[in-house]
Amino acid sequence: MAASPWRVTVIALAAALTAWVWILAGALFALRWNAIERPGPPIKEVFPYGELRIGIDASYPPFAVATSDGLFGLDVDLGAALAERIGIPVRFVNMGFDGLYDSLRADQVDIVISALRVDPARLGDVHYTTSYFNAGLVLVSDNALIETMPDMSGYALAYEFGSDADIQAKRWLRRIQPFATRPYETPGIALDAARVGEADAALTDIVSARLYLRQHPDWGAHYTPITDEWYAIASRIDKWILWETVERALQMLIQDGTLETIIDRWL
Amino acid sequence: MMNGLNTLWKTLFPHWRWYLRGGLVSIILVALAPAPPRAVLEAQQTVETTKSQVCVHTRLIDEVFEWKIQRSLQMVREMGADTIVEFFPWAYAEPGDGIYSWDSFDRIVRHARNQGLHIIARMGLVPFWARDDIAEQSTTLNYLPEDSFSDFADFVAVFAARYAGVIDHIIIWNEPNLSFEWGYRPVDPEGYVRLLQAIYAPAHAANPNVVILAAPLAPTLEPPGSPHGLNDLLYLQALYDAGAAAFFDALAVHTYGFTEPPEAEPGDTVLNFRRAELLHSVMVAYGDTAKPVYITESGWNDNPRWTKAVRPSERAAYTVNSYRWAEENWPWADKLCTWVLRYPANTGTYPDNFTLITPDFEPKPVYNALQEYARGWEGSDALWLPAPGE
């Protein structure tokens, strides 16, 4: 017996309605479930060695540097602050940059904090936290009319020869009205050129810019970000709870201003 | 029954013709999408150089686009280097036991040959099936259990046979004197000798002209018992003590200048460019004088903040002078290869400052300096302006 069209329509509508109700209920449940504050597993389970083991390449000031008195730097302070917030001791494992990701895989460390840029190619192996620092390029100038790269038309731009700034300058030359390019040997010399008037602005990485501005407080220059290089903390992808614990601690450091204080201490 | 299905179909999909048309348009749009840039082989090229020692380490294996491989190798040739060192990961070519996939290797070899370049192949990176049960123990891609030495030896032999006459120099492993390069286990010179032994005869049987290079060691001062690694001089002595001499034809060496110029005196407690001389002294001390040395990594870094870096101008001068030093003083060094031509993408930190060209193929000062040296050109104009006040 052939089914009448209205009967089929009613059945289909009923099925669709039922499915929607279930989907809606599921979504509401998921939202509610996520909102419930639950105690995490005991710290001993998350950190079975009883400490936060941090992989770090301490050869890259001001993020980390090794001296006879120990390790110092922005990343070191951040790691110590995270451990304190989590409530466990910290241990830094100093190693070469090449070994950092492998040390996670081999369970030699719990996390890596080492001026580590978020690398999309590694997202299958590691989790990254929220970025704690943007190490991209900035445009530094004491000219109030220069805020962004399009403002550079008709002016002179200083930068380090062969650097990312050099590449960015050439890209912008293809996009906007011409500006004069002034390559120098180092970012510091490029900033010198902008300060003494040989150039109207300098394009450098933010670390060089901030350190330079600290050394020259009388120079009334401002800077604006031009590119992004996000530094973040890496953990193993199969250690979800560990990542969540570290991420939560990092968020606390961001919200209470501790992270900003640490950055200001070093830059 | 059929009527019922027909009615259901029309009720649920009253606009099925439009869906069909939409699908067809999608297929046409996909077909019309621009193809990725092609990398057509050029007429056979030859390298113009006045310095046969000049060589560069490339990192092409992880490059996605074939045209970028071609462009990289063109720039090697244009620089005046006739040889590259390239990584050929076992895990890429043998994803399953006895199952081979050569495409990524072949495209590098094809373009290198087209540019007239020789290849020194570095082998390593263990496929998951050759490691211990990774569900029980998390291991790195540098973890090669002794049970799998024969698997690796089989692969090297297959590789040697496949590329015989094209790739006749094969480096076995990388820096085994570092714990992380040995799969985050304590370093084991005797174990590495057993690996060489497993590989040597099958590789020569597969390609009688093959030159097996013992792994380059990481320049390090780590003392015996260190969890990180072992001093390269001590490790090399341990290799000879374990009978390694019979199982390699040449020694690969890594030597970096760090903050010192190439002429700086070497010493047991110093890491600098001339540490290669100390490694060669170990070879001589063990009577292994006839074997050549291939310096497969060398160079300086010009990151503005890395503690082991120099300024860009120093980097360019030191690099060229290191070739002069090797040419005049190291007759035992067949090749001096600079690390590294280019990365597919920047790392965002100091390793980027080892490259000779940017990911966008912009040559750095050190590339230009090496090119002038290798091709015998006169020095060009200054590449950057003098500092204010100079």
Interface residues (C-beta under 8 A of the other chain):
Chain A: A2 A3 P5 V8 T9 A12 S59 Y60 P61 P62 V65 M95 G96 F97 D98 G99 D102 S103 R105 A106 D107 Q108 A115 L116 R117 D119 A121 A135 E160 F161 G162 D164 D166 I167 K170 R182 P183 Y184 E185 T186 P187 G188 I189 D192 A193 V196 E198 V207 S208 E229 Y231
Chain B: N3 G4 T7 L8 T11 L12 S138 T139 T140 L141 N142 Y143 L178 F180 G183 Y184 H228 P304 R305 W306 T307 K308 R311 P312 S313 A345 N346 T347 G348 T349 Y350 P351 T358 D360 E362 K364 P365 L383 W384 L385 A387 P388 G389
